[in-house]
């Protein structure tokens, strides 16, 4: 696990909107979105819509990182985070 992945997962123990995640991790700058997508592909982070329904990257509703979407670490992601 990279330091960036660790920092992102550290923030996602609880559901967070992208805007809040960007505020907390402003030091990551442009690296946040690619790293977040990588974590989603690994199965370590889930995307939720405004009603807390899970969204897949392949979902037509997921065209980009919308502010209405929320993110949370998965059980697998939390296990990886805690093994470091």
C-alpha positions as CSV (number, residue, x, y, z in Angstrom):
1,X,0.0,0.0,0.0
2,X,1.3,3.4,-0.9
3,X,1.4,6.4,1.4
4,X,-1.3,8.1,-0.7
5,X,-3.6,5.0,-0.5
6,X,-3.1,4.9,3.3
7,X,-4.0,8.6,3.7
8,X,-7.1,8.2,1.6
9,X,-8.3,5.1,3.4
10,X,-7.5,6.7,6.7
11,X,-10.1,9.4,5.9
12,X,-12.7,6.9,4.6
13,X,-13.5,5.0,7.8
14,X,-16.7,7.0,7.6
15,X,-18.7,8.1,4.6
16,X,-17.4,11.3,3.0
17,X,-18.4,13.4,0.1
18,X,-15.7,14.2,-2.4
19,X,-15.7,17.8,-1.5
20,X,-14.9,17.0,2.2
21,X,-12.3,14.5,1.1
22,X,-10.6,17.1,-1.0
23,X,-10.6,19.5,1.9
24,X,-9.1,16.9,4.3
25,X,-6.5,15.8,1.7
26,X,-5.8,19.1,-0.1
27,X,-2.1,18.3,0.0
28,X,-2.6,15.5,-2.5
29,X,-3.9,18.0,-5.1
30,X,-4.4,16.4,-8.5
31,X,-3.3,13.0,-7.2
32,X,-6.4,12.4,-5.2
33,X,-8.8,11.5,-8.0
34,X,-6.5,9.0,-9.8
35,X,-5.7,7.4,-6.4
36,X,-9.3,7.3,-5.4
37,X,-10.2,5.6,-8.7
38,X,-7.4,3.1,-8.2
39,X,-8.8,2.2,-4.7
40,X,-12.2,1.8,-6.2
41,X,-10.9,-0.6,-8.8
42,X,-9.0,-2.6,-6.1
43,X,-12.3,-3.0,-4.2
44,X,-11.0,-1.0,-1.3
45,X,-13.5,2.0,-1.6
46,X,-17.2,2.1,-2.5
47,X,-19.1,4.8,-4.2
48,X,-22.5,5.7,-2.9
49,X,-25.2,8.0,-4.4
50,X,-27.3,10.5,-2.4
51,X,-29.5,7.7,-1.2
52,X,-26.6,5.5,-0.1
53,X,-27.0,3.0,-3.0
54,X,-23.8,1.6,-4.3
55,X,-22.6,2.8,-7.7
56,X,-20.1,0.9,-9.9
57,X,-17.5,2.7,-12.1
58,X,-19.2,1.1,-15.1
59,X,-22.6,2.5,-14.0
60,X,-24.1,5.0,-16.5
61,X,-24.8,7.4,-13.6
62,X,-21.1,7.5,-12.8
63,X,-19.8,9.8,-15.5
64,X,-17.4,11.7,-13.3
65,X,-16.6,12.5,-9.6
66,X,-19.8,14.3,-8.8
67,X,-20.2,16.2,-5.5
68,X,-23.4,14.3,-4.7
69,X,-21.5,11.0,-4.5
70,X,-20.0,9.7,-1.3
71,X,-17.1,7.4,-0.6
72,X,-16.3,4.9,2.1
73,X,-13.7,2.2,2.6
74,X,-14.8,-1.4,2.2
75,X,-14.1,-4.1,4.7
76,X,-11.3,-5.3,2.4
77,X,-9.8,-1.8,2.3
78,X,-10.0,-1.4,6.1
79,X,-8.2,-4.7,6.5
80,X,-5.4,-3.6,4.1
81,X,-5.2,-0.2,5.9
82,X,-4.8,-1.9,9.3
83,X,-2.1,-4.3,8.2
84,X,0.3,-1.5,7.6
